[in-house]
């Protein structure tokens, strides 16, 4: 495979579904890079799905990734990074400071919710 044959894969938070300016800015960057052909496989995880009742979390998702129980330890270790206060390692426990309930729900749910960018997506500020 030549240098130009590589496919760029990126996963982002689903900023158009969230009311978070930083997540929306990341989505806008992904949107522009996707349109320029820099990213060819772009997927979005909707972390705010964990605020919903378990039966409604997959609503609107392109697909649901079911995580085998043998792999849940990996997901939980990733979540623990958001609960770790270790400034010397650039870990500041931000997730658990700002959204502890969401982090706990994600810790217990063996699924991830993957969305695709809407065809009528508009970059720019969040419109309330």
N, CA, C and O of each residue as an XYZ file, in Angstrom:
512
protein
N       0.852     -1.162      0.000
C       0.000      0.000      0.000
C       0.903      1.232      0.000
O       1.812      1.342      0.823
N       0.654      2.138     -0.907
C       1.437      3.366     -1.016
C       1.003      4.401     -0.008
O      -0.036      4.257      0.637
N       1.798      5.443      0.127
C       1.524      6.509      1.089
C       0.141      7.127      0.878
O      -0.562      7.411      1.847
N      -0.250      7.335     -0.363
C      -1.547      7.947     -0.662
C      -2.724      7.012     -0.490
O      -3.872      7.447     -0.584
N      -2.466      5.718     -0.238
C      -3.535      4.740     -0.117
C      -4.048      4.571      1.309
O      -5.003      3.828      1.533
N      -3.451      5.227      2.249
C      -3.865      5.075      3.647
C      -5.201      5.745      3.879
O      -5.513      6.788      3.306
N      -5.971      5.116      4.729
C      -7.264      5.675      5.082
C      -7.169      6.278      6.472
O      -6.657      5.632      7.386
N      -7.643      7.483      6.649
C      -7.627      8.149      7.946
C      -8.931      7.877      8.666
O     -10.012      8.120      8.131
N      -8.822      7.373      9.878
C      -9.984      7.061     10.695
C      -9.947      7.960     11.919
O      -8.894      8.147     12.528
N     -11.085      8.510     12.275
C     -11.156      9.362     13.459
C     -12.499      9.164     14.141
O     -13.524      8.947     13.493
N     -12.468      9.243     15.459
C     -13.691      9.139     16.250
C     -13.789     10.397     17.103
O     -12.817     10.810     17.735
N     -14.961     10.993     17.110
C     -15.192     12.238     17.822
C     -16.469     12.119     18.636
O     -17.252     11.187     18.451
N     -16.667     13.051     19.522
C     -17.935     13.143     20.216
C     -18.956     13.793     19.280
O     -18.597     14.610     18.433
N     -20.203     13.431     19.435
C     -21.261     13.887     18.525
C     -21.720     15.295     18.901
O     -22.790     15.472     19.482
N     -20.917     16.276     18.571
C     -21.133     17.651     18.986
C     -22.441     18.284     18.555
O     -22.913     19.204     19.224
N     -23.048     17.833     17.467
C     -24.310     18.438     17.027
C     -25.461     18.017     17.931
O     -26.511     18.661     17.926
N     -25.287     16.958     18.701
C     -26.332     16.495     19.612
C     -26.163     17.047     21.019
O     -27.046     16.893     21.862
N     -25.036     17.686     21.271
C     -24.696     18.128     22.614
C     -24.721     19.655     22.703
O     -24.626     20.358     21.697
N     -24.848     20.127     23.891
C     -24.845     21.572     24.129
C     -23.494     22.010     24.678
O     -23.430     22.854     25.571
N     -22.432     21.449     24.158
C     -21.090     21.723     24.649
C     -20.275     22.375     23.537
O     -20.039     21.754     22.501
N     -19.847     23.603     23.737
C     -19.113     24.335     22.701
C     -17.835     23.628     22.271
O     -17.516     23.602     21.082
N     -17.098     23.054     23.219
C     -15.841     22.384     22.849
C     -16.104     21.146     22.000
O     -15.357     20.879     21.059
N     -17.147     20.389     22.312
C     -17.473     19.206     21.519
C     -17.937     19.620     20.117
O     -17.622     18.953     19.132
N     -18.676     20.707     20.038
C     -19.132     21.208     18.736
C     -17.940     21.671     17.896
O     -17.915     21.451     16.685
N     -16.959     22.306     18.526
C     -15.762     22.751     17.803
C     -14.975     21.560     17.254
O     -14.464     21.621     16.136
N     -14.875     20.488     18.024
C     -14.204     19.274     17.536
C     -14.946     18.691     16.344
O     -14.333     18.255     15.370
N     -16.260     18.687     16.428
C     -17.059     18.190     15.313
C     -16.842     19.043     14.066
O     -16.695     18.509     12.967
N     -16.822     20.355     14.229
C     -16.589     21.236     13.078
C     -15.247     20.932     12.423
O     -15.147     20.887     11.197
N     -14.219     20.724     13.238
C     -12.901     20.383     12.686
C     -12.975     19.076     11.905
O     -12.423     18.977     10.809
N     -13.651     18.077     12.458
C     -13.811     16.793     11.760
C     -14.576     16.982     10.459
O     -14.227     16.396      9.435
N     -15.614     17.795     10.503
C     -16.434     18.066      9.318
C     -15.587     18.664      8.188
O     -15.678     18.228      7.041
N     -14.770     19.656      8.516
C     -13.928     20.295      7.491
C     -12.868     19.327      6.975
O     -12.623     19.271      5.770
N     -12.243     18.573      7.857
C     -11.234     17.599      7.433
C     -11.849     16.484      6.586
O     -11.213     15.990      5.655
N     -13.060     16.095      6.898
C     -13.761     15.081      6.119
C     -14.068     15.621      4.716
O     -13.882     14.920      3.721
N     -14.534     16.860      4.649
C     -14.863     17.459      3.342
C     -13.628     17.693      2.488
O     -13.716     17.705      1.260
N     -12.479     17.878      3.126
C     -11.221     18.056      2.395
C     -10.582     16.718      2.021
O      -9.567     16.693      1.325
N     -11.164     15.609      2.473
C     -10.628     14.291      2.157
C      -9.481     13.859      3.054
O      -8.880     12.810      2.820
N      -9.166     14.647      4.076
C      -8.092     14.287      4.996
C      -8.532     13.116      5.873
O      -7.746     12.208      6.141
N      -9.780     13.139      6.314
C     -10.377     12.043      7.067
C     -11.366     11.334      6.160
O     -12.226     11.966      5.547
N     -11.239     10.034      6.080
C     -12.124      9.279      5.190
C     -13.102      8.390      5.930
O     -14.094      7.950      5.348
N     -12.848      8.120      7.184
C     -13.738      7.287      8.000
C     -13.941      8.024      9.315
O     -13.083      7.988     10.197
N     -15.078      8.691      9.440
C     -15.347      9.515     10.605
C     -16.560      8.952     11.333
O     -17.613      8.728     10.735
N     -16.396      8.730     12.627
C     -17.487      8.208     13.453
C     -17.631      9.087     14.681
O     -16.673      9.712     15.134
N     -18.833      9.124     15.204
C     -19.134      9.997     16.336
C     -19.797      9.195     17.445
O     -20.784      8.496     17.217
N     -19.251      9.302     18.632
C     -19.846      8.683     19.803
C     -20.660      9.742     20.524
O     -20.213     10.873     20.713
N     -21.854      9.359     20.921
C     -22.742     10.282     21.613
C     -22.655     10.000     23.105
O     -23.386      9.157     23.625
N     -21.769     10.697     23.789
C     -21.557     10.448     25.208
C     -22.744     10.882     26.059
O     -22.938     10.368     27.160
N     -23.532     11.816     25.562
C     -24.687     12.271     26.321
C     -25.829     11.261     26.301
O     -26.827     11.443     26.998
N     -25.692     10.204     25.513
C     -26.676      9.129     25.541
C     -26.762      8.523     26.933
O     -27.807      8.007     27.329
N     -25.653      8.585     27.677
C     -25.630      7.994     29.012
C     -26.463      8.766     30.021
O     -26.635      8.306     31.150
N     -26.987      9.932     29.643
C     -27.920     10.663     30.499
C     -29.333     10.101     30.381
O     -30.176     10.342     31.245
N     -29.583      9.367     29.331
C     -30.923      8.857     29.052
C     -31.147      7.512     29.740
O     -30.190      6.843     30.128
N     -32.418      7.117     29.890
C     -32.682      5.765     30.387
C     -32.034      4.741     29.450
O     -31.933      4.970     28.245
N     -31.604      3.636     30.003
C     -30.872      2.628     29.234
C     -31.607      2.212     27.960
O     -30.971      1.981     26.931
N     -32.928      2.114     28.015
C     -33.707      1.664     26.856
C     -33.758      2.697     25.726
O     -34.130      2.356     24.603
N     -33.389      3.962     26.004
C     -33.468      5.023     24.999
C     -32.102      5.485     24.485
O     -32.039      6.358     23.619
N     -31.038      4.932     24.990
C     -29.693      5.416     24.655
C     -29.332      5.224     23.187
O     -28.564      6.014     22.638
N     -29.860      4.208     22.549
C     -29.495      3.920     21.156
C     -30.352      4.677     20.149
O     -30.101      4.578     18.948
N     -31.352      5.427     20.597
C     -32.237      6.147     19.676
C     -31.450      7.072     18.750
O     -30.726      7.951     19.217
N     -31.590      6.878     17.455
C     -30.946      7.716     16.457
C     -29.549      7.283     16.069
O     -28.965      7.857     15.149
N     -29.000      6.292     16.741
C     -27.639      5.846     16.436
C     -27.587      5.119     15.097
O     -28.523      4.408     14.731
N     -26.478      5.304     14.364
C     -26.260      4.559     13.124
C     -26.072      3.082     13.456
O     -26.562      2.208     12.740
N     -25.363      2.815     14.537
C     -25.258      1.453     15.053
C     -24.804      1.495     16.501
O     -24.277      2.498     16.983
N     -25.020      0.385     17.176
C     -24.621      0.236     18.571
C     -23.510     -0.791     18.613
O     -23.650     -1.896     18.090
N     -22.415     -0.422     19.233
C     -21.297     -1.333     19.414
C     -21.507     -2.041     20.743
O     -21.466     -1.415     21.802
N     -21.731     -3.343     20.682
C     -21.883     -4.149     21.890
C     -20.510     -4.656     22.303
O     -19.849     -5.376     21.555
N     -20.097     -4.277     23.482
C     -18.755     -4.598     23.967
C     -18.807     -5.932     24.714
O     -19.538     -6.062     25.695
N     -18.040     -6.916     24.260
C     -18.021     -8.206     24.968
C     -17.539     -8.021     26.406
O     -16.711     -7.153     26.681
N     -18.053     -8.830     27.307
C     -17.687     -8.694     28.716
C     -16.174     -8.785     28.919
O     -15.629     -8.145     29.818
N     -15.498     -9.575     28.091
C     -14.043     -9.695     28.209
C     -13.329     -8.378     27.891
O     -12.182     -8.187     28.296
N     -13.993     -7.470     27.173
C     -13.377     -6.197     26.790
C     -13.855     -5.014     27.640
O     -13.344     -3.904     27.495
N     -14.821     -5.244     28.514
C     -15.327     -4.153     29.345
C     -14.239     -3.578     30.252
O     -14.288     -2.397     30.597
N     -13.267     -4.388     30.637
C     -12.168     -3.878     31.477
C     -11.410     -2.780     30.746
O     -10.946     -1.828     31.374
N     -11.277     -2.897     29.429
C     -10.589     -1.881     28.638
C     -11.403     -0.587     28.629
O     -10.854      0.499     28.819
N     -12.715     -0.709     28.407
C     -13.574      0.480     28.427
C     -13.490      1.151     29.797
O     -13.384      2.374     29.888
N     -13.537      0.358     30.847
C     -13.504      0.931     32.196
C     -12.168      1.597     32.498
O     -12.136      2.630     33.166
N     -11.078      1.032     32.026
C      -9.775      1.675     32.222
C      -9.730      3.030     31.518
O      -9.154      3.986     32.038
N     -10.337      3.107     30.337
C     -10.392      4.388     29.629
C     -11.211      5.400     30.420
O     -10.837      6.570     30.504
N     -12.305      4.969     30.991
C     -13.147      5.856     31.799
C     -12.393      6.305     33.047
O     -12.529      7.454     33.467
N     -11.598      5.416     33.647
C     -10.843      5.778     34.847
C      -9.879      6.930     34.585
O      -9.528      7.663     35.510
N      -9.451      7.099     33.344
C      -8.576      8.238     33.028
C      -9.261      9.559     33.350
O      -8.604     10.540     33.698
N     -10.582      9.579     33.232
C     -11.348     10.790     33.540
C     -11.596     10.939     35.039
O     -12.152     11.947     35.476
N     -11.189      9.944     35.831
C     -11.377      9.966     37.270
C     -10.042     10.054     38.013
O     -10.003      9.981     39.241
N      -8.975     10.209     37.277
C      -7.647     10.178     37.879
C      -7.073     11.584     38.024
O      -6.988     12.341     37.057
N      -6.682     11.914     39.251
C      -6.016     13.184     39.506
C      -4.520     12.904     39.592
O      -4.033     12.411     40.610
N      -3.790     13.219     38.519
C      -2.341     13.027     38.464
C      -1.767     14.075     37.515
O      -1.406     13.749     36.385
N      -1.678     15.334     37.961
C      -1.189     16.408     37.091
C       0.178     16.124     36.478
O       0.469     16.585     35.375
N       1.016     15.373     37.179
C       2.330     15.043     36.629
C       2.223     14.149     35.390
O       3.176     14.029     34.621
N       1.049     13.518     35.202
C       0.803     12.686     34.016
C      -0.262     13.324     33.114
O      -0.788     12.664     32.218
N      -0.579     14.596     33.344
C      -1.595     15.337     32.589
C      -2.989     14.723     32.724
O      -3.769     14.728     31.772
N      -3.293     14.202     33.892
C      -4.623     13.660     34.187
C      -5.231     14.511     35.294
O      -4.660     14.642     36.377
N      -6.410     15.094     35.007
C      -7.004     16.065     35.921
C      -8.422     15.715     36.374
O      -9.119     16.582     36.902
N      -8.860     14.494     36.187
C     -10.162     14.023     36.661
C     -11.315     14.897     36.164
O     -12.321     15.041     36.859
N     -11.183     15.475     34.983
C     -12.189     16.428     34.503
C     -13.562     15.800     34.317
O     -14.564     16.411     34.691
N     -13.639     14.620     33.761
C     -14.938     13.995     33.529
C     -15.705     13.760     34.810
O     -16.905     14.025     34.885
N     -15.010     13.262     35.818
C     -15.702     12.993     37.075
C     -16.024     14.264     37.840
O     -16.938     14.267     38.665
N     -15.300     15.337     37.587
C     -15.646     16.613     38.218
C     -16.886     17.217     37.563
O     -17.735     17.788     38.247
N     -16.993     17.093     36.240
C     -18.073     17.781     35.536
C     -19.317     16.930     35.299
O     -20.430     17.452     35.359
N     -19.162     15.647     35.033
C     -20.322     14.803     34.690
C     -20.214     13.419     35.349
O     -20.159     12.410     34.646
N     -20.185     13.357     36.681
C     -19.993     12.069     37.343
C     -21.078     11.039     37.036
O     -20.771      9.857     36.881
N     -22.340     11.462     36.945
C     -23.417     10.508     36.658
C     -23.254      9.880     35.279
O     -23.475      8.682     35.103
N     -22.867     10.697     34.303
C     -22.651     10.197     32.940
C     -21.502      9.179     32.938
O     -21.591      8.143     32.279
N     -20.439      9.472     33.667
C     -19.286      8.572     33.723
C     -19.671      7.234     34.356
O     -19.240      6.178     33.893
N     -20.472      7.279     35.400
C     -20.913      6.044     36.050
C     -21.811      5.228     35.128
O     -21.690      4.004     35.068
N     -22.705      5.891     34.414
C     -23.575      5.172     33.460
C     -22.757      4.516     32.362
O     -23.018      3.372     31.993
N     -21.771      5.228     31.839
C     -20.911      4.678     30.792
C     -20.102      3.499     31.323
O     -19.873      2.522     30.610
N     -19.674      3.597     32.575
C     -18.891      2.537     33.214
C     -19.677      1.232     33.276
O     -19.101      0.152     33.148
N     -20.982      1.328     33.471
C     -21.822      0.141     33.640
C     -22.436     -0.377     32.341
O     -22.843     -1.538     32.287
N     -22.515      0.437     31.305
C     -23.200      0.047     30.064
C     -22.213     -0.593     29.083
O     -21.234      0.048     28.701
N     -22.446     -1.837     28.668
C     -21.526     -2.511     27.741
C     -21.795     -2.153     26.276
O     -21.657     -2.993     25.386
N     -22.177     -0.910     26.041
C     -22.454     -0.466     24.669
C     -21.854      0.907     24.438
O     -21.660      1.687     25.371
N     -21.561      1.186     23.172
C     -21.195      2.524     22.709
C     -22.157      2.848     21.573
O     -22.572      1.957     20.833
N     -22.505      4.105     21.436
C     -23.513      4.541     20.473
C     -22.841      5.376     19.397
O     -22.323      6.458     19.673
N     -22.850      4.873     18.172
C     -22.103      5.476     17.079
C     -23.075      6.146     16.109
O     -24.049      5.542     15.662
N     -22.786      7.394     15.801
C     -23.628      8.201     14.928
C     -22.825      8.634     13.702
O     -21.595      8.679     13.737
N     -23.516      8.944     12.650
C     -22.892      9.545     11.474
C     -23.339     10.998     11.404
O     -24.385     11.366     11.938
N     -22.538     11.810     10.745
C     -22.846     13.231     10.665
C     -24.106     13.439      9.819
O     -24.232     12.835      8.754
N     -25.020     14.265     10.264
C     -26.252     14.498      9.504
C     -25.959     15.138      8.145
O     -25.026     15.930      8.016
N     -26.744     14.797      7.151
C     -26.525     15.347      5.809
C     -26.723     16.862      5.770
O     -26.136     17.534      4.921
N     -27.526     17.404      6.659
C     -27.783     18.853      6.676
C     -27.005     19.545      7.786
O     -27.449     20.564      8.315
N     -25.849     18.999      8.139
C     -25.048     19.566      9.231
C     -24.557     20.960      8.867
O     -24.171     21.211      7.725
N     -24.572     21.869      9.845
C     -24.075     23.230      9.652
C     -23.006     23.516     10.685
O     -23.284     23.501     11.884
N     -21.759     23.783     10.230
C     -20.724     24.148     11.188
C     -20.988     25.529     11.778
O     -21.752     26.315     11.219
N     -20.362     25.814     12.891
C     -20.522     27.113     13.532
C     -21.023     26.981     14.948
O     -21.075     25.875     15.487
N     -21.392     28.081     15.558
C     -21.813     28.069     16.952
C     -23.052     27.188     17.175
O     -23.832     26.937     16.256
N     -23.201     26.741     18.389
C     -24.403     25.984     18.755
C     -25.593     26.908     18.653
O     -25.578     28.032     19.156
N     -26.622     26.418     17.995
C     -27.856     27.213     17.848
C     -28.874     26.721     18.869
O     -29.311     25.572     18.813
N     -29.242     27.573     19.781
C     -30.182     27.207     20.842
C     -31.593     27.471     20.416
O     -32.526     27.224     21.180
